[in-house]
Amino acid sequence: MFVITGATGQLGSRIVERLLRRVPAERVAISVREPAKAGALAERGVRIRAADFTDPASLEHAFEGAEQVLVVSAAIRGADEAVAANTAALDAASAAGAKRILYTSHQAASRNSLFGAAQTHARTEEHLAGLGVPFTALRNGYYATAIGLTLGGVRETGRLTLPEDGPFSWTSHDDLADVAVAALTTDGLFDGATPPLTGPEALDFEAVAAVVSDVLGRPVTRVVVSDEEWAATSGMPPAAAEFFLGMFRAARRGEFAVTDPTLEKVIGRPATGVRAVVERLLQT
């Protein structure tokens, strides 16, 4: 049996939907914080299990009977809190006897990263590798949907105002879900940490602004401001602003500029381009 966590989120929901195209529903279980949101999956025969990474006791039965567990990393800011949540899920999967554990990591996973989330992933990967269970760390490219967080007001102002950045290997959730399902269902596809799972190109926000301009059919100017000015005017709480500033600092150092052909080879088609993602984002 396969057990997938975070199955009502952006990535987890896509993974489950694709997995159900390959295996019978009775072979799939999901672990979610709010089972009520998974009613449609329950109706299709998927087993629903309530669990919360921040409550280790709730994880005791989440992975019962699992041959493979895919842990979608916790969406928690704060390195220690996020690592504790991720490792609690990994420990529970191991204790339940899972024969293989997969974890959604990040292409820039490193303890030396300037991006806090990449440090979290590195620490989690280290813990996973130490469990003594066969594992795969899916080193996902930077989620292209993050572009949407920068587009507020762009229609009205014609300006994309952000700190100095660098190239990002923007990658779609759909493509990454396809890779995850391939990893779950193809023996020997990946062992340990994967190569960067990215599209073939890396774009900085100057290039993103050009894509947005093309989609909107009118000029959009990329405006560079200091980290301090952006944080002061972002409207975000200080902790959230600092999280995103880490993203820009890491981009300036080139941490997200790496691309790799592995994703396209696995999914057997071209990766989703940034323009397609921007078109969807601007429609919502």
C-alpha positions as CSV (number, residue, x, y, z in Angstrom):
1,M,0.0,0.0,0.0
2,F,1.0,3.6,-0.7
3,V,0.5,6.3,1.9
4,I,0.8,9.9,0.9
5,T,0.8,12.8,3.3
6,G,-0.4,16.4,2.6
7,A,-2.9,14.9,0.1
8,T,-5.1,18.0,0.0
9,G,-2.4,20.4,-0.7
10,Q,-1.1,21.8,-4.0
11,L,1.5,19.0,-4.6
12,G,0.0,16.2,-2.6
13,S,-3.4,16.4,-4.3
14,R,-1.8,16.2,-7.7
15,I,0.3,13.2,-6.6
16,V,-2.7,11.3,-5.3
17,E,-4.8,12.0,-8.4
18,R,-2.0,10.7,-10.7
19,L,-1.3,7.7,-8.5
20,L,-4.9,6.7,-8.7
21,R,-4.5,6.5,-12.5
22,R,-1.9,3.8,-12.0
23,V,-3.0,1.7,-9.1
24,P,-6.4,0.7,-7.6
25,A,-7.8,3.0,-4.9
26,E,-7.7,0.3,-2.3
27,R,-3.9,0.4,-2.5
28,V,-3.8,4.1,-1.6
29,A,-4.1,5.8,1.8
30,I,-3.6,9.4,2.7
31,S,-2.6,11.2,5.9
32,V,-4.2,14.6,6.3
33,R,-4.8,17.0,9.1
34,E,-8.4,17.7,8.0
35,P,-10.1,14.5,6.8
36,A,-13.3,16.4,5.9
37,K,-11.4,18.0,3.0
38,A,-10.7,14.5,1.6
39,G,-14.3,13.3,1.3
40,A,-14.2,13.0,-2.5
41,L,-11.2,10.7,-2.2
42,A,-12.9,8.6,0.5
43,E,-15.8,8.1,-1.9
44,R,-13.4,6.7,-4.5
45,G,-12.1,4.1,-2.0
46,V,-9.0,5.8,-0.7
47,R,-8.3,5.3,3.0
48,I,-8.3,8.5,4.9
49,R,-6.2,8.8,8.1
50,A,-6.1,11.8,10.3
51,A,-2.7,12.9,11.4
52,D,-0.7,16.0,12.2
53,F,3.1,16.2,11.9
54,T,3.2,18.6,15.0
55,D,1.4,15.9,17.1
56,P,3.7,12.8,16.9
57,A,1.1,10.7,18.8
58,S,-1.4,11.2,16.0
59,L,1.1,9.7,13.5
60,E,1.2,6.3,15.2
61,H,-1.3,4.7,12.9
62,A,-1.0,7.0,9.9
63,F,1.3,4.7,8.0
64,E,0.1,1.3,9.2
65,G,0.4,-1.3,6.4
66,A,2.4,1.0,4.1
67,E,5.0,-0.5,1.8
68,Q,5.9,3.0,0.5
69,V,5.3,6.3,2.2
70,L,5.7,9.7,0.5
71,V,6.1,12.5,3.0
72,V,5.2,15.9,1.6
73,S,7.4,18.4,3.6
74,A,5.5,20.4,6.2
75,A,4.6,23.9,5.2
76,I,5.9,25.4,8.4
77,R,8.2,28.4,8.8
78,G,10.9,28.2,11.4
79,A,13.7,25.8,10.8
80,D,13.5,23.9,14.1
81,E,9.8,23.6,14.0
82,A,9.7,22.4,10.4
83,V,12.6,19.9,10.9
84,A,10.8,18.5,14.0
85,A,7.6,18.1,12.1
86,N,9.2,16.5,9.1
87,T,11.3,14.1,11.1
88,A,8.3,13.1,13.3
89,A,6.6,11.9,10.1
90,L,9.7,10.1,8.8
91,D,10.2,8.4,12.2
92,A,6.5,7.3,12.2
93,A,6.8,5.9,8.7
94,S,9.9,3.9,9.7
95,A,8.4,2.7,12.9
96,A,5.3,1.4,10.9
97,G,7.6,-0.8,8.8
98,A,7.6,1.1,5.6
99,K,9.9,-0.6,3.1
100,R,10.7,2.7,1.4
101,I,10.2,6.4,2.3
102,L,10.1,9.3,-0.1
103,Y,10.4,12.9,0.9
104,T,9.8,16.1,-1.1
105,S,13.0,18.0,-0.7
106,H,14.4,21.0,-2.6
107,Q,17.0,21.3,-5.4
108,A,19.0,23.7,-3.2
109,A,19.0,21.6,0.0
110,S,22.1,22.5,1.9
111,R,23.0,23.5,5.5
112,N,24.9,26.4,4.0
113,S,22.0,27.8,1.9
114,L,20.9,31.4,2.5
115,F,17.3,30.2,2.1
116,G,15.9,28.9,5.3
117,A,13.7,26.2,3.7
118,A,16.7,24.7,1.9
119,Q,18.5,24.4,5.3
120,T,15.4,22.6,6.6
121,H,15.4,20.2,3.8
122,A,19.1,19.4,4.2
123,R,18.6,18.6,7.9
124,T,15.6,16.5,7.1
125,E,17.4,14.6,4.4
126,E,20.2,13.8,6.8
127,H,17.7,12.4,9.3
128,L,16.0,10.4,6.6
129,A,19.4,8.9,5.4
130,G,20.1,7.9,9.0
131,L,17.0,5.8,9.5
132,G,18.4,2.8,7.7
133,V,15.4,2.5,5.4
134,P,15.6,2.7,1.6
135,F,14.7,6.3,0.7
136,T,14.3,8.9,-2.0
137,A,14.7,12.6,-1.5
138,L,12.9,14.3,-4.4
139,R,15.0,17.5,-4.9
140,N,12.2,19.5,-6.4
141,G,12.9,22.7,-8.5
142,Y,11.6,26.0,-7.2
143,Y,7.8,25.9,-7.3
144,A,6.7,28.2,-10.1
145,T,3.5,29.1,-8.3
146,A,5.7,31.2,-6.0
147,I,5.7,33.8,-8.9
148,G,2.1,34.4,-8.0
149,L,3.1,35.9,-4.6
150,T,4.9,38.7,-6.5
151,L,2.1,39.6,-8.9
152,G,-0.2,41.6,-6.6
153,G,-1.0,44.9,-8.2
154,V,1.0,44.3,-11.4
155,R,-2.0,44.9,-13.6
156,E,-2.6,48.3,-12.0
157,T,0.9,49.5,-11.7
158,G,2.8,47.8,-14.5
159,R,5.6,47.3,-12.1
160,L,7.2,44.2,-10.6
161,T,8.9,45.7,-7.6
162,L,11.2,43.2,-5.8
163,P,14.7,43.0,-4.3
164,E,17.7,42.1,-6.4
165,D,17.5,38.4,-7.4
166,G,19.1,35.8,-9.6
167,P,17.9,32.9,-11.8
168,F,15.2,30.5,-10.6
169,S,14.6,27.1,-12.1
170,W,10.9,27.6,-12.0
171,T,9.1,24.2,-12.0
172,S,5.4,23.3,-12.1
173,H,3.6,21.3,-9.4
174,D,2.1,19.1,-12.2
175,D,5.5,18.1,-13.5
176,L,6.8,17.4,-10.0
177,A,3.7,15.3,-9.2
178,D,4.4,13.2,-12.3
179,V,8.0,12.6,-11.2
180,A,6.8,11.7,-7.7
181,V,4.4,9.1,-9.0
182,A,7.0,7.7,-11.3
183,A,9.3,7.4,-8.3
184,L,6.6,5.6,-6.3
185,T,5.7,3.1,-9.1
186,T,9.0,2.4,-10.9
187,D,11.4,0.1,-9.2
188,G,14.9,1.5,-9.1
189,L,14.2,4.8,-10.6
190,F,15.8,6.8,-7.8
191,D,17.9,5.8,-4.8
192,G,18.8,8.5,-2.2
193,A,18.8,12.1,-3.2
194,T,17.7,12.8,-6.8
195,P,19.4,15.2,-9.2
196,P,17.6,18.6,-9.3
197,L,14.1,18.0,-10.7
198,T,13.7,21.1,-12.8
199,G,12.7,22.4,-16.1
200,P,15.4,23.2,-18.7
201,E,15.6,27.0,-18.1
202,A,16.2,29.4,-15.2
203,L,14.7,32.8,-15.3
204,D,15.3,35.8,-13.0
205,F,12.5,38.3,-12.3
206,E,13.6,40.6,-15.2
207,A,12.8,37.7,-17.5
208,V,9.6,36.9,-15.5
209,A,8.5,40.5,-15.9
210,A,8.9,40.1,-19.7
211,V,6.7,37.0,-19.6
212,V,4.1,38.8,-17.6
213,S,4.2,41.7,-20.0
214,D,3.7,39.4,-22.9
215,V,0.8,37.6,-21.2
216,L,-0.9,40.9,-20.3
217,G,-0.2,42.6,-23.6
218,R,1.2,45.7,-22.0
219,P,4.6,46.8,-20.6
220,V,5.6,45.5,-17.1
221,T,8.8,47.0,-15.7
222,R,11.1,45.1,-13.3
223,V,12.0,47.5,-10.5
224,V,14.8,46.7,-8.1
225,V,14.6,47.9,-4.5
226,S,16.7,47.2,-1.4
227,D,15.9,44.3,0.8
228,E,15.0,46.8,3.6
229,E,12.7,48.9,1.4
230,W,10.9,45.8,0.1
231,A,10.4,44.3,3.6
232,A,9.1,47.6,4.9
233,T,6.5,47.9,2.1
234,S,5.7,44.2,1.5
235,G,2.8,44.2,3.9
236,M,4.1,40.9,5.4
237,P,4.8,40.2,9.0
238,P,8.5,40.5,9.8
239,A,9.1,36.7,10.0
240,A,7.4,36.1,6.6
241,A,9.3,39.0,5.0
242,E,12.6,37.6,6.3
243,F,11.7,34.1,4.9
244,F,11.2,35.6,1.4
245,L,14.3,37.8,1.7
246,G,16.2,34.5,2.2
247,M,14.9,33.4,-1.1
248,F,16.2,36.5,-2.9
249,R,19.6,36.3,-1.1
250,A,20.0,32.7,-2.2
251,A,19.0,33.5,-5.7
252,R,21.6,36.3,-5.8
253,R,24.2,33.6,-4.9
254,G,23.0,31.4,-7.7
255,E,21.5,28.7,-5.6
256,F,18.4,28.2,-7.8
257,A,20.2,28.6,-11.1
258,V,20.9,24.9,-11.6
259,T,18.9,23.0,-14.2
260,D,18.9,19.3,-15.0
261,P,17.3,17.1,-17.7
262,T,16.2,14.4,-15.3
263,L,12.6,15.7,-14.9
264,E,11.9,15.8,-18.6
265,K,13.5,12.3,-19.1
266,V,11.3,10.8,-16.4
267,I,8.0,12.4,-17.5
268,G,8.7,11.8,-21.1
269,R,7.7,15.3,-22.4
270,P,8.9,18.9,-22.2
271,A,8.5,20.5,-18.8
272,T,5.8,23.1,-18.3
273,G,7.1,26.5,-19.3
274,V,6.9,29.7,-17.1
275,R,4.5,31.3,-19.5
276,A,1.9,28.6,-19.0
277,V,2.2,29.0,-15.3
278,V,2.0,32.8,-15.4
279,E,-1.1,32.5,-17.6
280,R,-2.8,30.4,-15.0
281,L,-1.8,32.6,-12.2
282,L,-3.1,35.7,-13.9
283,Q,-6.4,34.0,-14.5
284,T,-7.1,33.4,-10.8
